[in-house]
Amino acid sequence: MKRNKNILDSGRYFQESHRFYKNAKMALKRTNIKYNRYQDPKPVQEASGMGYLAVLKAIDGFLLTAGLPADKLPASIVEYQKALNKYSSKDGKLFSAFNTVYENLHIFGYYRRGMSVEMIKAGFESARFIVEHLSGKKV
């Protein structure tokens, strides 16, 4: 019965993941671009934070589907990296995409107020790959 509950919970995580991703992309559209740089840091920070959270939600959903109890979900970047290494395929593509999202969206886009369009775009491409790959649905 617990496994069935995890699968139901994982569906909610995947739905939230898609919602966060779509909201992040909409927030990003609110800022102008000039010389390949966003002109307003606030929507870029908001979008970057939501994009990163979309990925965390997708990973949480994936881990629940894999049988990890909800109270054992990762709580730090290191725990997420360990969980990806343990529960995902070993080809490295998912892990690499996660690190790109962490660096480009979470660190540079959200905390450091990075304004480079290419950097943010690369972060969102990786986020989209993760969300779609883990949920099995297009965003």
Beta strands, then each sheet from edge to edge (+ up, - down):
strand 1: 33-34
strand 2: 37-38
sheet 1: 1+ 2-
end
